[in-house]
Amino acid sequence: MSKIKLKHSSGNSMSIGAPATNPASDLELKLPATVGTAGQVLQNSSTAGTLEFGNAGKILQVVYGTYSTEVDSTSTSWVDTGLSQAITPLKTGSKIYVLVHQQIYCYRHDDGQGFALKILQDSTTRFDPAHTYEHYFSSDTSYVSVRERYSLSTLNVHGVSAGTSTTYKVQMYLHQTSESGNIKAQQGGAYSMITLM
């Protein structure tokens, strides 16, 4: 296996070797015309095989929002909790980590009722309802309620474009199979919070 060997003046050397296995075809890596800046890494540019210096993966920005207006619903369809936040990515292809602390009050009149939460990016669900927090009340007592702050998080791996705003929001629904019930977000003016990184 061939290699390029660069010898130090004191005797030892550093080598760049060919791949351990034979590639399917001849390959070429084109070096950048600059040396980059401190802390940058050598990476593929938008053209595979043409290298460039760029910033290593890291948190580029953090935005957050709070909401404290009560939203009351008896709907068995998905409705907005009012909690939302927009972000304009600085780099195309960025991944967005979404962290939600949603305050929910749910009142149940009879058994078989509960609720669920989900996260959307614009109008697209990014936190699948099948995997959301879902709370079903037990069947042994009527007229009970739960008031808690629930945490949801998801990593949106769908590439986003630099300079294009995208909004994440939370929705809730009330599951009921028998008597009436209701669900409230930010009950009594309690705060809910969403953070985007």
C-alpha positions as CSV (number, residue, x, y, z in Angstrom):
1,M,0.0,0.0,0.0
2,S,1.5,3.3,-1.1
3,K,1.8,6.4,1.0
4,I,3.3,9.8,1.1
5,K,5.9,10.1,3.9
6,L,6.9,13.5,5.3
7,K,10.0,13.4,7.3
8,H,10.8,15.8,10.2
9,S,14.2,17.3,10.4
10,S,14.8,15.5,13.6
11,G,14.3,12.1,12.0
12,N,10.7,10.9,12.6
13,S,8.0,11.2,9.9
14,M,4.2,11.6,9.3
15,S,2.6,9.6,6.5
16,I,-0.6,9.9,4.5
17,G,-1.6,6.4,3.3
18,A,-3.8,5.0,0.6
19,P,-7.2,3.4,1.6
20,A,-7.1,0.1,3.4
21,T,-9.3,-1.5,0.7
22,N,-9.2,-0.9,-3.1
23,P,-11.8,1.9,-4.0
24,A,-14.3,1.2,-6.8
25,S,-12.7,3.9,-8.9
26,D,-9.9,6.5,-8.7
27,L,-10.6,9.1,-6.1
28,E,-9.4,12.7,-5.7
29,L,-9.5,15.1,-2.7
30,K,-8.9,18.7,-3.7
31,L,-7.4,20.8,-0.9
32,P,-8.8,24.3,-0.1
33,A,-6.9,27.4,-1.2
34,T,-6.7,28.7,2.4
35,V,-5.6,27.4,5.7
36,G,-8.8,28.3,7.5
37,T,-9.0,29.8,11.0
38,A,-8.4,28.4,14.5
39,G,-11.0,25.8,15.5
40,Q,-12.3,25.0,12.0
41,V,-12.3,21.5,10.6
42,L,-11.5,20.2,7.1
43,Q,-14.8,19.0,5.5
44,N,-16.4,18.3,2.2
45,S,-17.9,21.3,0.5
46,S,-21.1,21.2,-1.5
47,T,-19.1,19.4,-4.1
48,A,-18.0,16.0,-2.8
49,G,-14.2,15.6,-2.9
50,T,-13.6,19.4,-2.8
51,L,-12.5,20.2,0.7
52,E,-13.1,23.4,2.6
53,F,-12.5,24.7,6.1
54,G,-15.7,25.1,8.2
55,N,-17.0,25.3,11.7
56,A,-17.4,22.0,13.6
57,G,-20.8,20.8,14.7
58,K,-22.0,22.9,17.6
59,I,-24.9,24.9,18.9
60,L,-25.1,28.0,16.6
61,Q,-28.1,29.7,18.2
62,V,-30.7,29.3,20.9
63,V,-34.2,31.0,20.9
64,Y,-37.0,30.4,23.3
65,G,-40.5,31.6,24.0
66,T,-43.1,31.5,26.8
67,Y,-46.8,31.6,26.9
68,S,-49.2,32.1,29.8
69,T,-52.6,32.7,28.3
70,E,-55.1,29.9,29.2
71,V,-56.4,27.8,26.4
72,D,-59.5,25.7,27.3
73,S,-60.7,22.9,25.0
74,T,-63.2,20.1,25.0
75,S,-62.3,19.1,21.5
76,T,-61.3,15.5,20.6
77,S,-59.3,16.9,17.7
78,W,-55.8,18.4,17.8
79,V,-55.8,22.1,18.9
80,D,-53.0,24.6,19.5
81,T,-51.9,25.1,23.1
82,G,-50.7,28.6,22.1
83,L,-47.1,27.8,22.7
84,S,-44.9,28.4,19.7
85,Q,-41.6,29.8,18.6
86,A,-39.9,30.7,15.3
87,I,-36.3,30.2,14.4
88,T,-34.3,31.3,11.4
89,P,-31.4,28.9,11.0
90,L,-27.9,30.4,10.3
91,K,-26.7,27.4,8.3
92,T,-28.4,25.2,5.7
93,G,-28.8,21.7,6.9
94,S,-28.9,22.6,10.5
95,K,-30.7,20.2,12.9
96,I,-33.1,21.8,15.4
97,Y,-33.4,20.4,18.9
98,V,-36.8,21.2,20.3
99,L,-37.5,21.2,24.1
100,V,-41.0,21.9,25.5
101,H,-42.3,22.3,29.0
102,Q,-46.0,22.4,28.6
103,Q,-48.4,23.1,31.5
104,I,-51.6,21.1,31.2
105,Y,-54.7,20.8,33.3
106,C,-57.1,18.0,32.4
107,Y,-60.4,17.3,34.1
108,R,-62.1,14.0,33.7
109,H,-65.8,13.3,34.4
110,D,-65.6,9.5,33.9
111,D,-63.1,6.7,33.1
112,G,-61.6,6.2,29.6
113,Q,-60.5,9.8,29.2
114,G,-57.1,11.4,28.8
115,F,-55.0,13.6,26.6
116,A,-52.0,13.7,24.4
117,L,-49.4,16.3,23.2
118,K,-47.4,16.7,20.0
119,I,-44.9,19.1,18.4
120,L,-45.2,20.4,14.9
121,Q,-42.8,22.2,12.6
122,D,-45.0,24.7,10.7
123,S,-47.8,22.3,9.7
124,T,-45.8,19.0,9.8
125,T,-45.8,16.8,12.8
126,R,-42.2,16.2,14.0
127,F,-43.1,14.5,17.3
128,D,-45.2,11.6,16.2
129,P,-48.5,11.3,18.2
130,A,-47.9,7.6,18.6
131,H,-44.9,8.5,20.8
132,T,-46.2,11.5,22.6
133,Y,-47.0,11.6,26.3
134,E,-50.5,10.3,26.7
135,H,-52.3,10.2,30.0
136,Y,-55.3,8.0,30.6
137,F,-57.2,8.2,33.8
138,S,-58.0,5.1,35.9
139,S,-61.5,3.8,35.9
140,D,-62.1,3.5,39.6
141,T,-62.9,7.2,40.5
142,S,-65.0,9.8,38.8
143,Y,-64.5,13.6,38.8
144,V,-60.7,13.8,39.1
145,S,-58.2,16.1,37.5
146,V,-54.5,16.3,36.8
147,R,-52.4,19.5,36.6
148,E,-48.8,19.0,35.7
149,R,-46.0,20.4,33.5
150,Y,-45.0,17.9,30.8
151,S,-41.7,17.8,29.0
152,L,-41.4,16.9,25.4
153,S,-38.3,17.0,23.2
154,T,-37.4,16.0,19.6
155,L,-34.4,16.4,17.3
156,N,-35.7,17.7,13.9
157,V,-33.2,16.0,11.5
158,H,-35.0,17.3,8.5
159,G,-32.6,19.8,6.8
160,V,-33.6,23.4,7.1
161,S,-32.4,26.3,4.9
162,A,-30.4,29.2,6.2
163,G,-32.3,32.5,6.3
164,T,-35.7,30.8,6.1
165,S,-37.9,31.1,9.2
166,T,-39.6,27.9,10.6
167,T,-42.0,27.8,13.5
168,Y,-42.5,25.0,16.0
169,K,-45.7,24.7,18.1
170,V,-47.4,22.4,20.5
171,Q,-50.9,20.9,20.1
172,M,-53.1,18.9,22.5
173,Y,-56.2,16.8,22.2
174,L,-58.7,15.4,24.7
175,H,-59.5,11.7,24.5
176,Q,-62.9,10.9,25.8
177,T,-65.1,7.9,25.3
178,S,-67.9,8.5,27.7
179,E,-68.7,11.5,29.8
180,S,-67.6,15.1,29.2
181,G,-64.2,16.4,30.2
182,N,-61.9,19.3,29.3
183,I,-58.3,20.2,28.9
184,K,-56.6,23.5,29.7
185,A,-53.1,24.7,28.7
186,Q,-51.5,27.4,30.9
187,Q,-54.4,26.9,33.4
188,G,-54.7,30.0,35.6
189,G,-52.0,31.8,33.7
190,A,-49.2,29.3,34.4
191,Y,-46.2,29.5,32.1
192,S,-45.3,27.1,29.4
193,M,-41.9,27.3,27.6
194,I,-40.4,26.2,24.3
195,T,-36.6,26.3,23.5
196,L,-35.1,25.8,20.1
197,M,-31.4,25.0,19.6
